[in-house]
Amino acid sequence: MAQLDEVKSKYRTALEAMPQQGVQVTHVGMQDDKLYVLAFAPTQEAKNAVWNQVKAIDSTYSDLTLDIRVGSPETELNSAPPQTLATGLAAAFKSDQTPSFGNMLSGLFGQSDPQQKAGLLNSILGSAGPGLLASALPGPLANILKSGGSISPEQAQQIPAESLQNLADHAQKANPSIIDTVSGFYSQHPKVVQALGAGALAMVMSHMKKS
């Protein structure tokens, strides 16, 4: 925390000037022992202006990763190839710098529509098997799962988002590749991905750039 505050203070004038250029800062935190700033500029000129301010503070900016992109988070997510988005999601789910897989999955499930909820649960069902879901989601759905049936949108809508945290914990322990299954599913629904918290979304976009 002390290191974060110290480096933020160093670049404070540049960070504070970004909104004046119309630059949207979506995340500021430490990553790989550097200050990581994810921001979106309305134009290339605005991006260049920010970089000029940063270089005026420290021409080497060796303690800073300024990930500034022209456009918006929504446009970038919606235009990304599904495989690229899936790679970013998987990295965020596995990172120790983001909330737990179950926590993030619960949040995404809560923002999904009934059709998407059913699609997610049936994807997990195909990877993890009905026994796992039945034990993690007790109640009327357990009988459906044990009989080999699929989950309908109406049934999925009745499942509280909190239950997905327990489900994710069970599924990850039984089959770690479930993260790739979930990442692949939500890569088809970029609008839902926007509901991730700022830190997790920054992690997704950081890895999207590398892939």
Residue pairs with C-beta under 8 A, 6 or more apart in sequence:
3 30
3 33
4 29
4 30
4 35
7 30
7 34
7 35
7 63
7 64
8 15
8 28
8 35
10 57
10 58
10 63
11 35
11 37
11 54
11 57
11 58
11 64
13 53
13 57
14 50
14 53
14 54
14 57
15 25
15 28
15 37
17 50
17 53
18 25
18 39
18 50
19 25
21 41
21 42
21 46
21 49
21 50
22 41
22 42
22 43
22 46
23 39
23 40
23 41
23 42
23 46
23 47
23 50
23 68
24 39
24 40
24 41
24 72
24 73
25 37
25 38
25 39
26 38
26 39
26 40
26 73
26 198
26 201
26 202
27 36
27 37
27 38
27 198
27 199
27 201
27 202
28 35
28 36
28 37
29 35
29 36
29 97
29 199
29 202
30 36
31 65
31 97
31 206
32 65
34 62
34 63
34 64
34 65
35 63
35 64
35 65
36 65
36 67
36 202
36 206
37 64
37 65
37 66
37 67
37 68
38 67
38 68
38 202
38 205
38 206
39 50
39 66
39 67
39 68
39 69
40 68
40 69
40 70
40 71
40 72
40 73
40 76
41 47
41 50
41 68
41 69
41 70
41 71
42 70
43 70
44 70
47 68
47 69
47 70
50 66
50 68
51 66
51 68
54 61
54 64
54 66
55 61
58 64
67 205
67 206
67 209
69 76
73 194
73 201
73 205
74 191
74 194
76 205
76 208
77 85
77 190
77 191
77 193
77 194
77 205
78 190
78 191
80 88
80 190
80 208
82 184
82 187
82 188
83 187
83 211
84 208
84 211
85 186
85 187
85 190
85 193
85 204
85 208
86 180
86 183
86 184
86 186
86 187
87 183
87 207
87 208
87 211
88 203
88 204
88 205
88 206
88 207
88 208
88 211
89 182
89 183
89 186
89 187
89 193
89 204
90 179
90 180
90 183
91 203
91 204
91 206
91 207
92 98
92 104
92 196
92 200
92 201
92 203
92 204
92 207
93 101
93 104
93 105
93 179
93 182
93 183
94 101
94 179
95 203
97 199
97 203
98 104
98 197
98 199
98 200
98 203
99 197
99 199
99 200
100 165
100 168
100 169
101 168
101 169
101 172
101 179
102 164
102 165
102 166
102 167
102 168
102 169
102 172
103 165
104 196
104 197
104 200
105 164
105 165
105 167
105 168
105 182
106 161
106 162
106 164
106 165
106 168
107 161
107 195
107 196
107 197
108 186
108 192
108 193
108 195
108 196
109 117
109 120
109 159
109 161
109 164
110 161
110 195
111 192
111 195
112 120
112 189
112 192
113 153
114 153
114 154
114 156
114 157
115 153
116 189
116 192
117 153
117 156
117 157
117 159
118 150
118 151
118 152
118 153
118 155
118 156
119 185
120 156
120 182
120 185
120 186
121 133
121 151
121 156
121 159
122 150
122 151
123 181
123 182
123 184
123 185
124 133
124 167
124 171
124 178
124 181
124 182
125 133
125 145
125 150
125 151
126 181
127 171
127 175
127 177
127 178
127 181
128 170
128 171
128 174
128 175
128 178
130 145
130 146
130 148
131 145
131 146
132 170
132 171
132 174
132 175
133 141
133 145
133 167
134 141
134 142
134 145
134 146
135 142
135 170
136 163
136 166
136 167
136 170
136 171
137 145
137 159
137 163
137 167
141 151
141 155
141 159
144 151
144 155
145 151
168 178
168 182
171 178
172 178
172 179
186 192
186 193
187 193
193 201
193 204
194 201
196 204
